[in-house]
Amino acid sequence: MAARLISLILGILGVSKVRQGLATNEGSAVTGIVLGILGRAFGILVLALV
C-alpha cells in the first residue's frame, strides 16, 4: 500500500523537476504517477469486493 503512495508522490515530484528543467526523465515520472493511480484504484477495488 505504501509503495503505491510513494510512486505517486515521487512521480509528481519528478514531473515538477522536469518542468523546472532539472531533470529529463518525464516519461518515468509520468509512469510513476499512472502506476500509483492504477495501484490505488486496484487496491480500492479489491477491498470493495472482499
mmCIF entry with sequence, helices, sheets and N, C-alpha, C, O atoms, coordinates in Angstrom:
data_MODEL
# 
_entry.id   MODEL 
# 
_entity.id                         1 
_entity.type                       polymer 
_entity.pdbx_number_of_molecules   1 
# 
_entity_poly.entity_id                      1 
_entity_poly.type                           'polypeptide(L)' 
_entity_poly.nstd_linkage                   no 
_entity_poly.nstd_monomer                   no 
_entity_poly.pdbx_seq_one_letter_code       MAARLISLILGILGVSKVRQGLATNEGSAVTGIVLGILGRAFGILVLALV 
_entity_poly.pdbx_seq_one_letter_code_can   MAARLISLILGILGVSKVRQGLATNEGSAVTGIVLGILGRAFGILVLALV 
_entity_poly.pdbx_strand_id                 A 
# 
loop_
_entity_poly_seq.entity_id 
_entity_poly_seq.num 
_entity_poly_seq.mon_id 
_entity_poly_seq.hetero 
1 1  MET n 
1 2  ALA n 
1 3  ALA n 
1 4  ARG n 
1 5  LEU n 
1 6  ILE n 
1 7  SER n 
1 8  LEU n 
1 9  ILE n 
1 10 LEU n 
1 11 GLY n 
1 12 ILE n 
1 13 LEU n 
1 14 GLY n 
1 15 VAL n 
1 16 SER n 
1 17 LYS n 
1 18 VAL n 
1 19 ARG n 
1 20 GLN n 
1 21 GLY n 
1 22 LEU n 
1 23 ALA n 
1 24 THR n 
1 25 ASN n 
1 26 GLU n 
1 27 GLY n 
1 28 SER n 
1 29 ALA n 
1 30 VAL n 
1 31 THR n 
1 32 GLY n 
1 33 ILE n 
1 34 VAL n 
1 35 LEU n 
1 36 GLY n 
1 37 ILE n 
1 38 LEU n 
1 39 GLY n 
1 40 ARG n 
1 41 ALA n 
1 42 PHE n 
1 43 GLY n 
1 44 ILE n 
1 45 LEU n 
1 46 VAL n 
1 47 LEU n 
1 48 ALA n 
1 49 LEU n 
1 50 VAL n 
# 
_struct_asym.id          A 
_struct_asym.entity_id   1 
# 
loop_
_struct_conf.conf_type_id 
_struct_conf.id 
_struct_conf.pdbx_PDB_helix_id 
_struct_conf.beg_label_comp_id 
_struct_conf.beg_label_asym_id 
_struct_conf.beg_label_seq_id 
_struct_conf.pdbx_beg_PDB_ins_code 
_struct_conf.end_label_comp_id 
_struct_conf.end_label_asym_id 
_struct_conf.end_label_seq_id 
_struct_conf.pdbx_end_PDB_ins_code 
_struct_conf.beg_auth_comp_id 
_struct_conf.beg_auth_asym_id 
_struct_conf.beg_auth_seq_id 
_struct_conf.end_auth_comp_id 
_struct_conf.end_auth_asym_id 
_struct_conf.end_auth_seq_id 
_struct_conf.pdbx_PDB_helix_class 
_struct_conf.details 
_struct_conf.pdbx_PDB_helix_length 
HELX_P HELX_P1 AA1 ALA A 2  ? ARG A 19 ? ALA A 2  ARG A 19 1 ? 18 
HELX_P HELX_P2 AA2 GLU A 26 ? LEU A 49 ? GLU A 26 LEU A 49 1 ? 24 
# 
_struct_conf_type.id          HELX_P 
_struct_conf_type.criteria    ? 
_struct_conf_type.reference   ? 
# 
loop_
_atom_site.group_PDB 
_atom_site.id 
_atom_site.type_symbol 
_atom_site.label_atom_id 
_atom_site.label_alt_id 
_atom_site.label_comp_id 
_atom_site.label_asym_id 
_atom_site.label_entity_id 
_atom_site.label_seq_id 
_atom_site.pdbx_PDB_ins_code 
_atom_site.Cartn_x 
_atom_site.Cartn_y 
_atom_site.Cartn_z 
_atom_site.occupancy 
_atom_site.B_iso_or_equiv 
_atom_site.pdbx_formal_charge 
_atom_site.auth_seq_id 
_atom_site.auth_comp_id 
_atom_site.auth_asym_id 
_atom_site.auth_atom_id 
_atom_site.pdbx_PDB_model_num 
ATOM 1   N N  . MET A 1 1  ? 0.821   -1.185 0.000   1.00 0.00 ? 1  MET A N  1 
ATOM 2   C CA . MET A 1 1  ? 0.000   0.000  0.000   1.00 0.00 ? 1  MET A CA 1 
ATOM 3   C C  . MET A 1 1  ? 0.870   1.256  0.000   1.00 0.00 ? 1  MET A C  1 
ATOM 4   O O  . MET A 1 1  ? 0.575   2.213  -0.717  1.00 0.00 ? 1  MET A O  1 
ATOM 5   N N  . ALA A 1 2  ? 1.913   1.262  0.778   1.00 0.00 ? 2  ALA A N  1 
ATOM 6   C CA . ALA A 1 2  ? 2.786   2.420  0.851   1.00 0.00 ? 2  ALA A CA 1 
ATOM 7   C C  . ALA A 1 2  ? 3.524   2.634  -0.470  1.00 0.00 ? 2  ALA A C  1 
ATOM 8   O O  . ALA A 1 2  ? 3.788   3.774  -0.853  1.00 0.00 ? 2  ALA A O  1 
ATOM 9   N N  . ALA A 1 3  ? 3.857   1.559  -1.164  1.00 0.00 ? 3  ALA A N  1 
ATOM 10  C CA . ALA A 1 3  ? 4.586   1.684  -2.422  1.00 0.00 ? 3  ALA A CA 1 
ATOM 11  C C  . ALA A 1 3  ? 3.767   2.446  -3.460  1.00 0.00 ? 3  ALA A C  1 
ATOM 12  O O  . ALA A 1 3  ? 4.324   3.206  -4.253  1.00 0.00 ? 3  ALA A O  1 
ATOM 13  N N  . ARG A 1 4  ? 2.453   2.248  -3.460  1.00 0.00 ? 4  ARG A N  1 
ATOM 14  C CA . ARG A 1 4  ? 1.595   2.961  -4.410  1.00 0.00 ? 4  ARG A CA 1 
ATOM 15  C C  . ARG A 1 4  ? 1.611   4.448  -4.137  1.00 0.00 ? 4  ARG A C  1 
ATOM 16  O O  . ARG A 1 4  ? 1.700   5.258  -5.060  1.00 0.00 ? 4  ARG A O  1 
ATOM 17  N N  . LEU A 1 5  ? 1.525   4.804  -2.872  1.00 0.00 ? 5  LEU A N  1 
ATOM 18  C CA . LEU A 1 5  ? 1.526   6.208  -2.491  1.00 0.00 ? 5  LEU A CA 1 
ATOM 19  C C  . LEU A 1 5  ? 2.887   6.843  -2.784  1.00 0.00 ? 5  LEU A C  1 
ATOM 20  O O  . LEU A 1 5  ? 2.959   7.971  -3.273  1.00 0.00 ? 5  LEU A O  1 
ATOM 21  N N  . ILE A 1 6  ? 3.951   6.124  -2.486  1.00 0.00 ? 6  ILE A N  1 
ATOM 22  C CA . ILE A 1 6  ? 5.297   6.633  -2.740  1.00 0.00 ? 6  ILE A CA 1 
ATOM 23  C C  . ILE A 1 6  ? 5.523   6.840  -4.230  1.00 0.00 ? 6  ILE A C  1 
ATOM 24  O O  . ILE A 1 6  ? 6.107   7.849  -4.625  1.00 0.00 ? 6  ILE A O  1 
ATOM 25  N N  . SER A 1 7  ? 5.072   5.903  -5.074  1.00 0.00 ? 7  SER A N  1 
ATOM 26  C CA . SER A 1 7  ? 5.260   6.057  -6.518  1.00 0.00 ? 7  SER A CA 1 
ATOM 27  C C  . SER A 1 7  ? 4.490   7.269  -7.038  1.00 0.00 ? 7  SER A C  1 
ATOM 28  O O  . SER A 1 7  ? 4.963   7.967  -7.934  1.00 0.00 ? 7  SER A O  1 
ATOM 29  N N  . LEU A 1 8  ? 3.323   7.515  -6.489  1.00 0.00 ? 8  LEU A N  1 
ATOM 30  C CA . LEU A 1 8  ? 2.532   8.676  -6.895  1.00 0.00 ? 8  LEU A CA 1 
ATOM 31  C C  . LEU A 1 8  ? 3.234   9.976  -6.495  1.00 0.00 ? 8  LEU A C  1 
ATOM 32  O O  . LEU A 1 8  ? 3.342   10.902 -7.300  1.00 0.00 ? 8  LEU A O  1 
ATOM 33  N N  . ILE A 1 9  ? 3.700   10.039 -5.268  1.00 0.00 ? 9  ILE A N  1 
ATOM 34  C CA . ILE A 1 9  ? 4.380   11.248 -4.788  1.00 0.00 ? 9  ILE A CA 1 
ATOM 35  C C  . ILE A 1 9  ? 5.666   11.498 -5.560  1.00 0.00 ? 9  ILE A C  1 
ATOM 36  O O  . ILE A 1 9  ? 5.920   12.622 -5.994  1.00 0.00 ? 9  ILE A O  1 
ATOM 37  N N  . LEU A 1 10 ? 6.474   10.468 -5.733  1.00 0.00 ? 10 LEU A N  1 
ATOM 38  C CA . LEU A 1 10 ? 7.738   10.641 -6.458  1.00 0.00 ? 10 LEU A CA 1 
ATOM 39  C C  . LEU A 1 10 ? 7.511   10.964 -7.930  1.00 0.00 ? 10 LEU A C  1 
ATOM 40  O O  . LEU A 1 10 ? 8.294   11.700 -8.529  1.00 0.00 ? 10 LEU A O  1 
ATOM 41  N N  . GLY A 1 11 ? 6.451   10.423 -8.515  1.00 0.00 ? 11 GLY A N  1 
ATOM 42  C CA . GLY A 1 11 ? 6.120   10.767 -9.891  1.00 0.00 ? 11 GLY A CA 1 
ATOM 43  C C  . GLY A 1 11 ? 5.773   12.239 -10.030 1.00 0.00 ? 11 GLY A C  1 
ATOM 44  O O  . GLY A 1 11 ? 6.213   12.903 -10.968 1.00 0.00 ? 11 GLY A O  1 
ATOM 45  N N  . ILE A 1 12 ? 4.988   12.739 -9.102  1.00 0.00 ? 12 ILE A N  1 
ATOM 46  C CA . ILE A 1 12 ? 4.625   14.163 -9.122  1.00 0.00 ? 12 ILE A CA 1 
ATOM 47  C C  . ILE A 1 12 ? 5.859   15.034 -8.917  1.00 0.00 ? 12 ILE A C  1 
ATOM 48  O O  . ILE A 1 12 ? 6.025   16.045 -9.598  1.00 0.00 ? 12 ILE A O  1 
ATOM 49  N N  . LEU A 1 13 ? 6.718   14.649 -7.989  1.00 0.00 ? 13 LEU A N  1 
ATOM 50  C CA . LEU A 1 13 ? 7.959   15.399 -7.784  1.00 0.00 ? 13 LEU A CA 1 
ATOM 51  C C  . LEU A 1 13 ? 8.846   15.353 -9.025  1.00 0.00 ? 13 LEU A C  1 
ATOM 52  O O  . LEU A 1 13 ? 9.487   16.345 -9.374  1.00 0.00 ? 13 LEU A O  1 
ATOM 53  N N  . GLY A 1 14 ? 8.880   14.201 -9.688  1.00 0.00 ? 14 GLY A N  1 
ATOM 54  C CA . GLY A 1 14 ? 9.685   14.067 -10.902 1.00 0.00 ? 14 GLY A CA 1 
ATOM 55  C C  . GLY A 1 14 ? 9.199   14.966 -12.017 1.00 0.00 ? 14 GLY A C  1 
ATOM 56  O O  . GLY A 1 14 ? 10.006  15.610 -12.687 1.00 0.00 ? 14 GLY A O  1 
ATOM 57  N N  . VAL A 1 15 ? 7.895   15.023 -12.229 1.00 0.00 ? 15 VAL A N  1 
ATOM 58  C CA . VAL A 1 15 ? 7.342   15.903 -13.261 1.00 0.00 ? 15 VAL A CA 1 
ATOM 59  C C  . VAL A 1 15 ? 7.646   17.361 -12.913 1.00 0.00 ? 15 VAL A C  1 
ATOM 60  O O  . VAL A 1 15 ? 7.936   18.167 -13.797 1.00 0.00 ? 15 VAL A O  1 
ATOM 61  N N  . SER A 1 16 ? 7.580   17.691 -11.640 1.00 0.00 ? 16 SER A N  1 
ATOM 62  C CA . SER A 1 16 ? 7.897   19.043 -11.193 1.00 0.00 ? 16 SER A CA 1 
ATOM 63  C C  . SER A 1 16 ? 9.343   19.403 -11.536 1.00 0.00 ? 16 SER A C  1 
ATOM 64  O O  . SER A 1 16 ? 9.624   20.508 -12.001 1.00 0.00 ? 16 SER A O  1 
ATOM 65  N N  . LYS A 1 17 ? 10.252  18.462 -11.303 1.00 0.00 ? 17 LYS A N  1 
ATOM 66  C CA . LYS A 1 17 ? 11.672  18.707 -11.619 1.00 0.00 ? 17 LYS A CA 1 
ATOM 67  C C  . LYS A 1 17 ? 11.904  18.836 -13.122 1.00 0.00 ? 17 LYS A C  1 
ATOM 68  O O  . LYS A 1 17 ? 12.739  19.629 -13.559 1.00 0.00 ? 17 LYS A O  1 
ATOM 69  N N  . VAL A 1 18 ? 11.164  18.057 -13.911 1.00 0.00 ? 18 VAL A N  1 
ATOM 70  C CA . VAL A 1 18 ? 11.285  18.152 -15.370 1.00 0.00 ? 18 VAL A CA 1 
ATOM 71  C C  . VAL A 1 18 ? 10.843  19.537 -15.825 1.00 0.00 ? 18 VAL A C  1 
ATOM 72  O O  . VAL A 1 18 ? 11.506  20.163 -16.652 1.00 0.00 ? 18 VAL A O  1 
ATOM 73  N N  . ARG A 1 19 ? 9.736   20.011 -15.290 1.00 0.00 ? 19 ARG A N  1 
ATOM 74  C CA . ARG A 1 19 ? 9.215   21.332 -15.685 1.00 0.00 ? 19 ARG A CA 1 
ATOM 75  C C  . ARG A 1 19 ? 10.135  22.461 -15.245 1.00 0.00 ? 19 ARG A C  1 
ATOM 76  O O  . ARG A 1 19 ? 10.147  23.523 -15.868 1.00 0.00 ? 19 ARG A O  1 
ATOM 77  N N  . GLN A 1 20 ? 10.906  22.250 -14.182 1.00 0.00 ? 20 GLN A N  1 
ATOM 78  C CA . GLN A 1 20 ? 11.876  23.245 -13.728 1.00 0.00 ? 20 GLN A CA 1 
ATOM 79  C C  . GLN A 1 20 ? 13.167  23.177 -14.535 1.00 0.00 ? 20 GLN A C  1 
ATOM 80  O O  . GLN A 1 20 ? 14.034  24.041 -14.402 1.00 0.00 ? 20 GLN A O  1 
ATOM 81  N N  . GLY A 1 21 ? 13.294  22.155 -15.367 1.00 0.00 ? 21 GLY A N  1 
ATOM 82  C CA . GLY A 1 21 ? 14.497  21.991 -16.169 1.00 0.00 ? 21 GLY A CA 1 
ATOM 83  C C  . GLY A 1 21 ? 15.623  21.290 -15.434 1.00 0.00 ? 21 GLY A C  1 
ATOM 84  O O  . GLY A 1 21 ? 16.766  21.320 -15.891 1.00 0.00 ? 21 GLY A O  1 
ATOM 85  N N  . LEU A 1 22 ? 15.331  20.664 -14.313 1.00 0.00 ? 22 LEU A N  1 
ATOM 86  C CA . LEU A 1 22 ? 16.353  19.998 -13.508 1.00 0.00 ? 22 LEU A CA 1 
ATOM 87  C C  . LEU A 1 22 ? 16.468  18.508 -13.795 1.00 0.00 ? 22 LEU A C  1 
ATOM 88  O O  . LEU A 1 22 ? 17.357  17.845 -13.262 1.00 0.00 ? 22 LEU A O  1 
ATOM 89  N N  . ALA A 1 23 ? 15.578  17.970 -14.634 1.00 0.00 ? 23 ALA A N  1 
ATOM 90  C CA . ALA A 1 23 ? 15.593  16.538 -14.943 1.00 0.00 ? 23 ALA A CA 1 
ATOM 91  C C  . ALA A 1 23 ? 15.079  16.330 -16.366 1.00 0.00 ? 23 ALA A C  1 
ATOM 92  O O  . ALA A 1 23 ? 14.455  17.217 -16.949 1.00 0.00 ? 23 ALA A O  1 
ATOM 93  N N  . THR A 1 24 ? 15.350  15.149 -16.914 1.00 0.00 ? 24 THR A N  1 
ATOM 94  C CA . THR A 1 24 ? 14.913  14.838 -18.279 1.00 0.00 ? 24 THR A CA 1 
ATOM 95  C C  . THR A 1 24 ? 14.123  13.538 -18.340 1.00 0.00 ? 24 THR A C  1 
ATOM 96  O O  . THR A 1 24 ? 13.935  12.981 -19.422 1.00 0.00 ? 24 THR A O  1 
ATOM 97  N N  . ASN A 1 25 ? 13.669  13.059 -17.219 1.00 0.00 ? 25 ASN A N  1 
ATOM 98  C CA . ASN A 1 25 ? 13.015  11.745 -17.149 1.00 0.00 ? 25 ASN A CA 1 
ATOM 99  C C  . ASN A 1 25 ? 11.495  11.869 -17.040 1.00 0.00 ? 25 ASN A C  1 
ATOM 100 O O  . ASN A 1 25 ? 10.883  11.222 -16.190 1.00 0.00 ? 25 ASN A O  1 
ATOM 101 N N  . GLU A 1 26 ? 10.895  12.675 -17.873 1.00 0.00 ? 26 GLU A N  1 
ATOM 102 C CA . GLU A 1 26 ? 9.454   12.897 -17.780 1.00 0.00 ? 26 GLU A CA 1 
ATOM 103 C C  . GLU A 1 26 ? 8.658   11.608 -17.975 1.00 0.00 ? 26 GLU A C  1 
ATOM 104 O O  . GLU A 1 26 ? 7.649   11.399 -17.301 1.00 0.00 ? 26 GLU A O  1 
ATOM 105 N N  . GLY A 1 27 ? 9.094   10.758 -18.872 1.00 0.00 ? 27 GLY A N  1 
ATOM 106 C CA . GLY A 1 27 ? 8.383   9.504  -19.116 1.00 0.00 ? 27 GLY A CA 1 
ATOM 107 C C  . GLY A 1 27 ? 8.339   8.626  -17.879 1.00 0.00 ? 27 GLY A C  1 
ATOM 108 O O  . GLY A 1 27 ? 7.300   8.045  -17.566 1.00 0.00 ? 27 GLY A O  1 
ATOM 109 N N  . SER A 1 28 ? 9.450   8.524  -17.180 1.00 0.00 ? 28 SER A N  1 
ATOM 110 C CA . SER A 1 28 ? 9.486   7.726  -15.951 1.00 0.00 ? 28 SER A CA 1 
ATOM 111 C C  . SER A 1 28 ? 8.615   8.337  -14.867 1.00 0.00 ? 28 SER A C  1 
ATOM 112 O O  . SER A 1 28 ? 7.951   7.618  -14.120 1.00 0.00 ? 28 SER A O  1 
ATOM 113 N N  . ALA A 1 29 ? 8.616   9.648  -14.781 1.00 0.00 ? 29 ALA A N  1 
ATOM 114 C CA . ALA A 1 29 ? 7.797   10.321 -13.775 1.00 0.00 ? 29 ALA A CA 1 
ATOM 115 C C  . ALA A 1 29 ? 6.314   10.106 -14.044 1.00 0.00 ? 29 ALA A C  1 
ATOM 116 O O  . ALA A 1 29 ? 5.542   9.828  -13.127 1.00 0.00 ? 29 ALA A O  1 
ATOM 117 N N  . VAL A 1 30 ? 5.925   10.236 -15.296 1.00 0.00 ? 30 VAL A N  1 
ATOM 118 C CA . VAL A 1 30 ? 4.517   10.027 -15.652 1.00 0.00 ? 30 VAL A CA 1 
ATOM 119 C C  . VAL A 1 30 ? 4.123   8.573  -15.417 1.00 0.00 ? 30 VAL A C  1 
ATOM 120 O O  . VAL A 1 30 ? 3.012   8.295  -14.967 1.00 0.00 ? 30 VAL A O  1 
ATOM 121 N N  . THR A 1 31 ? 5.023   7.652  -15.720 1.00 0.00 ? 31 THR A N  1 
ATOM 122 C CA . THR A 1 31 ? 4.756   6.237  -15.462 1.00 0.00 ? 31 THR A CA 1 
ATOM 123 C C  . THR A 1 31 ? 4.528   5.990  -13.977 1.00 0.00 ? 31 THR A C  1 
ATOM 124 O O  . THR A 1 31 ? 3.640   5.222  -13.607 1.00 0.00 ? 31 THR A O  1 
ATOM 125 N N  . GLY A 1 32 ? 5.312   6.627  -13.130 1.00 0.00 ? 32 GLY A N  1 
ATOM 126 C CA . GLY A 1 32 ? 5.129   6.500  -11.691 1.00 0.00 ? 32 GLY A CA 1 
ATOM 127 C C  . GLY A 1 32 ? 3.768   7.005  -11.245 1.00 0.00 ? 32 GLY A C  1 
ATOM 128 O O  . GLY A 1 32 ? 3.115   6.387  -10.403 1.00 0.00 ? 32 GLY A O  1 
ATOM 129 N N  . ILE A 1 33 ? 3.342   8.124  -11.808 1.00 0.00 ? 33 ILE A N  1 
ATOM 130 C CA . ILE A 1 33 ? 2.030   8.682  -11.467 1.00 0.00 ? 33 ILE A CA 1 
ATOM 131 C C  . ILE A 1 33 ? 0.926   7.720  -11.898 1.00 0.00 ? 33 ILE A C  1 
ATOM 132 O O  . ILE A 1 33 ? 0.025   7.407  -11.120 1.00 0.00 ? 33 ILE A O  1 
ATOM 133 N N  . VAL A 1 34 ? 1.006   7.258  -13.136 1.00 0.00 ? 34 VAL A N  1 
ATOM 134 C CA . VAL A 1 34 ? -0.034  6.371  -13.666 1.00 0.00 ? 34 VAL A CA 1 
ATOM 135 C C  . VAL A 1 34 ? -0.103  5.071  -12.872 1.00 0.00 ? 34 VAL A C  1 
ATOM 136 O O  . VAL A 1 34 ? -1.192  4.624  -12.511 1.00 0.00 ? 34 VAL A O  1 
ATOM 137 N N  . LEU A 1 35 ? 1.040   4.465  -12.598 1.00 0.00 ? 35 LEU A N  1 
ATOM 138 C CA . LEU A 1 35 ? 1.040   3.208  -11.851 1.00 0.00 ? 35 LEU A CA 1 
ATOM 139 C C  . LEU A 1 35 ? 0.584   3.407  -10.406 1.00 0.00 ? 35 LEU A C  1 
ATOM 140 O O  . LEU A 1 35 ? -0.066  2.535  -9.830  1.00 0.00 ? 35 LEU A O  1 
ATOM 141 N N  . GLY A 1 36 ? 0.921   4.542  -9.830  1.00 0.00 ? 36 GLY A N  1 
ATOM 142 C CA . GLY A 1 36 ? 0.444   4.839  -8.487  1.00 0.00 ? 36 GLY A CA 1 
ATOM 143 C C  . GLY A 1 36 ? -1.066  4.956  -8.440  1.00 0.00 ? 36 GLY A C  1 
ATOM 144 O O  . GLY A 1 36 ? -1.707  4.445  -7.522  1.00 0.00 ? 36 GLY A O  1 
ATOM 145 N N  . ILE A 1 37 ? -1.637  5.633  -9.435  1.00 0.00 ? 37 ILE A N  1 
ATOM 146 C CA . ILE A 1 37 ? -3.096  5.786  -9.502  1.00 0.00 ? 37 ILE A CA 1 
ATOM 147 C C  . ILE A 1 37 ? -3.766  4.438  -9.763  1.00 0.00 ? 37 ILE A C  1 
ATOM 148 O O  . ILE A 1 37 ? -4.757  4.096  -9.117  1.00 0.00 ? 37 ILE A O  1 
ATOM 149 N N  . LEU A 1 38 ? -3.222  3.676  -10.708 1.00 0.00 ? 38 LEU A N  1 
ATOM 150 C CA . LEU A 1 38 ? -3.802  2.361  -11.003 1.00 0.00 ? 38 LEU A CA 1 
ATOM 151 C C  . LEU A 1 38 ? -3.702  1.423  -9.806  1.00 0.00 ? 38 LEU A C  1 
ATOM 152 O O  . LEU A 1 38 ? -4.634  0.669  -9.528  1.00 0.00 ? 38 LEU A O  1 
ATOM 153 N N  . GLY A 1 39 ? -2.592  1.467  -9.108  1.00 0.00 ? 39 GLY A N  1 
ATOM 154 C CA . GLY A 1 39 ? -2.424  0.636  -7.924  1.00 0.00 ? 39 GLY A CA 1 
ATOM 155 C C  . GLY A 1 39 ? -3.423  0.995  -6.842  1.00 0.00 ? 39 GLY A C  1 
ATOM 156 O O  . GLY A 1 39 ? -3.991  0.116  -6.195  1.00 0.00 ? 39 GLY A O  1 
ATOM 157 N N  . ARG A 1 40 ? -3.636  2.294  -6.645  1.00 0.00 ? 40 ARG A N  1 
ATOM 158 C CA . ARG A 1 40 ? -4.621  2.740  -5.658  1.00 0.00 ? 40 ARG A CA 1 
ATOM 159 C C  . ARG A 1 40 ? -6.017  2.266  -6.050  1.00 0.00 ? 40 ARG A C  1 
ATOM 160 O O  . ARG A 1 40 ? -6.763  1.751  -5.217  1.00 0.00 ? 40 ARG A O  1 
ATOM 161 N N  . ALA A 1 41 ? -6.364  2.445  -7.323  1.00 0.00 ? 41 ALA A N  1 
ATOM 162 C CA . ALA A 1 41 ? -7.693  2.044  -7.796  1.00 0.00 ? 41 ALA A CA 1 
ATOM 163 C C  . ALA A 1 41 ? -7.887  0.535  -7.635  1.00 0.00 ? 41 ALA A C  1 
ATOM 164 O O  . ALA A 1 41 ? -8.950  0.087  -7.207  1.00 0.00 ? 41 ALA A O  1 
ATOM 165 N N  . PHE A 1 42 ? -6.868  -0.243 -7.977  1.00 0.00 ? 42 PHE A N  1 
ATOM 166 C CA . PHE A 1 42 ? -6.957  -1.693 -7.843  1.00 0.00 ? 42 PHE A CA 1 
ATOM 167 C C  . PHE A 1 42 ? -7.111  -2.093 -6.382  1.00 0.00 ? 42 PHE A C  1 
ATOM 168 O O  . PHE A 1 42 ? -7.894  -2.988 -6.062  1.00 0.00 ? 42 PHE A O  1 
ATOM 169 N N  . GLY A 1 43 ? -6.375  -1.440 -5.502  1.00 0.00 ? 43 GLY A N  1 
ATOM 170 C CA . GLY A 1 43 ? -6.470  -1.737 -4.072  1.00 0.00 ? 43 GLY A CA 1 
ATOM 171 C C  . GLY A 1 43 ? -7.855  -1.444 -3.530  1.00 0.00 ? 43 GLY A C  1 
ATOM 172 O O  . GLY A 1 43 ? -8.398  -2.222 -2.746  1.00 0.00 ? 43 GLY A O  1 
ATOM 173 N N  . ILE A 1 44 ? -8.428  -0.324 -3.947  1.00 0.00 ? 44 ILE A N  1 
ATOM 174 C CA . ILE A 1 44 ? -9.774  0.027  -3.517  1.00 0.00 ? 44 ILE A CA 1 
ATOM 175 C C  . ILE A 1 44 ? -10.774 -0.982 -4.060  1.00 0.00 ? 44 ILE A C  1 
ATOM 176 O O  . ILE A 1 44 ? -11.694 -1.388 -3.349  1.00 0.00 ? 44 ILE A O  1 
ATOM 177 N N  . LEU A 1 45 ? -10.604 -1.389 -5.305  1.00 0.00 ? 45 LEU A N  1 
ATOM 178 C CA . LEU A 1 45 ? -11.495 -2.369 -5.921  1.00 0.00 ? 45 LEU A CA 1 
ATOM 179 C C  . LEU A 1 45 ? -11.448 -3.707 -5.171  1.00 0.00 ? 45 LEU A C  1 
ATOM 180 O O  . LEU A 1 45 ? -12.486 -4.316 -4.908  1.00 0.00 ? 45 LEU A O  1 
ATOM 181 N N  . VAL A 1 46 ? -10.255 -4.149 -4.836  1.00 0.00 ? 46 VAL A N  1 
ATOM 182 C CA . VAL A 1 46 ? -10.112 -5.413 -4.110  1.00 0.00 ? 46 VAL A CA 1 
ATOM 183 C C  . VAL A 1 46 ? -10.780 -5.321 -2.737  1.00 0.00 ? 46 VAL A C  1 
ATOM 184 O O  . VAL A 1 46 ? -11.465 -6.253 -2.314  1.00 0.00 ? 46 VAL A O  1 
ATOM 185 N N  . LEU A 1 47 ? -10.584 -4.211 -2.049  1.00 0.00 ? 47 LEU A N  1 
ATOM 186 C CA . LEU A 1 47 ? -11.203 -4.044 -0.743  1.00 0.00 ? 47 LEU A CA 1 
ATOM 187 C C  . LEU A 1 47 ? -12.734 -3.993 -0.858  1.00 0.00 ? 47 LEU A C  1 
ATOM 188 O O  . LEU A 1 47 ? -13.441 -4.484 0.022   1.00 0.00 ? 47 LEU A O  1 
ATOM 189 N N  . ALA A 1 48 ? -13.227 -3.413 -1.917  1.00 0.00 ? 48 ALA A N  1 
ATOM 190 C CA . ALA A 1 48 ? -14.684 -3.328 -2.099  1.00 0.00 ? 48 ALA A CA 1 
ATOM 191 C C  . ALA A 1 48 ? -15.296 -4.687 -2.387  1.00 0.00 ? 48 ALA A C  1 
ATOM 192 O O  . ALA A 1 48 ? -16.442 -4.945 -2.017  1.00 0.00 ? 48 ALA A O  1 
ATOM 193 N N  . LEU A 1 49 ? -14.541 -5.557 -3.043  1.00 0.00 ? 49 LEU A N  1 
ATOM 194 C CA . LEU A 1 49 ? -15.068 -6.866 -3.411  1.00 0.00 ? 49 LEU A CA 1 
ATOM 195 C C  . LEU A 1 49 ? -14.917 -7.919 -2.322  1.00 0.00 ? 49 LEU A C  1 
ATOM 196 O O  . LEU A 1 49 ? -15.557 -8.969 -2.380  1.00 0.00 ? 49 LEU A O  1 
ATOM 197 N N  . VAL A 1 50 ? -14.092 -7.649 -1.347  1.00 0.00 ? 50 VAL A N  1 
ATOM 198 C CA . VAL A 1 50 ? -13.858 -8.633 -0.284  1.00 0.00 ? 50 VAL A CA 1 
ATOM 199 C C  . VAL A 1 50 ? -14.810 -8.469 0.855   1.00 0.00 ? 50 VAL A C  1 
ATOM 200 O O  . VAL A 1 50 ? -14.744 -9.220 1.828   1.00 0.00 ? 50 VAL A O  1 
# 
